[in-house]
Amino acid sequence: MYPSSRDRSVLAVAVQPGLAAALAGCSGPGSTLDPAGPSASSIATLWWVMLAGSAVLFALVMVFFVLVIRRPGWGSGVSAARWIVLGGLVLPAVVLPPLVAYGLVAGERLLPLMGNAPPRIEAEGRQWVWTFRYPDHGGVLTRNVLHLPAGVPVDIVVTSADVIHSFWVPRLAGKIDAVPGHANLLRIQADEPGRYDGRCSEFCGLGHTRMRFAVVVHRAEDFAAALAQAAKEQQ
């Protein structure tokens, strides 16, 4: 039974917004493939490496597929057990171990490792607002606007006052959960001054889509003055 033209039209209308949202993740302010910091750059590079690895694996499978189609009987002298070993173990082993090794190395770069402790900013999620506190600058508070110095790593201490949220600035770093009663640590750095988009990436209620914030990155030497001015404007 095939869908009618009306059913196909309804399906197309339902799928197009999701497809548009998926494609929007490849460009624009929410793009993870347009990194503006070292953590985001590692994530984007890992994505490209994984894509290349999967393409190689797919190409190897397609080579065998074409050989079977173009040359009937090709490989018939190989037992089923050997095909399972060659196709299920040996072929993936050519690609997967290097990808896993690279993933471990790239993931290590994203961790806030011990050493010189960078400045800290406290981020608290609450339906539907993000509040940022700067303990190194007298406990200044800003809401829905995160201020950062350019070229300086900053540890974001993420928590929640009500339900589980998720802190994410796509062009600067990966995402991390904001959990009530628990603090998670995310190291973030912006290479250049500018304005970036941040959001909650964990469904947290009917107002979830409105739970966004701006990230304003200042020159390092201007950061303290800019933060003081922002605090005055929000009073």
Buried (B, 14 or more C-beta within 10 A) or exposed (E): EEEEEEEEEEEEEEEEEEEEEEEEEEEEBBBBBBBBBBBBBBBBBBEEBBEEBEEBBEEBEEEBEEEEEEEEEEEEEEEEEEEEEEBEEEBBEEBEEEBEEBBEEBEEBBEBEEEEEBBBBBBBBBBBBBBBBBEEBEEBBBEBBBBBBBBBBBBBBBBBBEBBBBBBBBBBBBBBBBBEEEEBEBBBBBBEBEEBBBBBBBEBEEEBEEBBBBBBBBEEEEBBEBBBEBBEEEE
